[in-house]
Each structure stands twice: as C-alpha cells, then as structure tokens.
Amino acid sequence: MQVKLHIKKGDSVKVIAGDSKNQEGKVLSIDRVKSRAIVEGVNLVSKHTKPNSKSPQGGIVKQEASVHISNLMVIEPGTGKATRVGRKLDDKSNKLVRYSKKTGEVIK
C-alpha cells in the first residue's frame, strides 16, 4: 500500500533523530512501501565491493543508507529552517499543495 508522505524526491531535508541527527541533504529517492528515504550525504555506511569494471580495485565504498521518513523534516526554501508540512487546496489551481506550517508559504 502506498502512503502519502510529507517529503518528495528533490526536497531539502534535515534529520531530526538518530545517528545522523542535525545533518541536512537533498532527498535522492523514496521507498513508499517501507516509508524510507535516501538522503545525499546522510547515514553513510561502508560497503565491501568485489573488483569489477566500474571499480577494478574493489575495496570499501562509502554510500548512503536509507533513513525512516519520520526522522526527516522539510527545510523551508526561504528561511532555511526545518518546518512541518501541511496540505491545503490551492485557490487558483484547485489542486492540493504542500505548505509550511511555520510561515504558511507554499512549498514547491
């Protein structure tokens, strides 16, 4: 079952809990089934790789692991602070849009 989430791919987010607390980054991908997201530069893990054509030497590679969505907050584009996200019906286009609960501005 797919769930409506408060973050989207491409959003700037801040980690609010866990080992990567207070780190910020851009959402690279989202897994709606598991409610997890991969954030650029956050929750790095060491992965052991065999030699292949991409990395002929092999060895240990650092890469991002997923973070649960409940541990992420969207960063407002204007102020740069973390904010809660709400949904409301836009008057002009009659579409559901996300907005910042702090300032009331629409989040693109």
Number of C-alpha atoms within 10 A of each C-alpha: 5 9 9 8 12 17 18 17 13 13 20 22 26 24 24 16 14 11 10 16 14 13 17 21 17 19 22 16 15 21 13 14 9 13 16 18 24 21 28 20 16 23 19 15 13 12 12 11 12 12 11 9 8 7 11 9 11 13 12 12 12 12 13 17 16 20 20 16 19 14 16 26 21 24 22 24 15 9 9 11 13 20 18 14 20 15 15 12 11 12 8 6 8 9 11 11 14 19 20 19 14 13 11 11 13 17 17 10
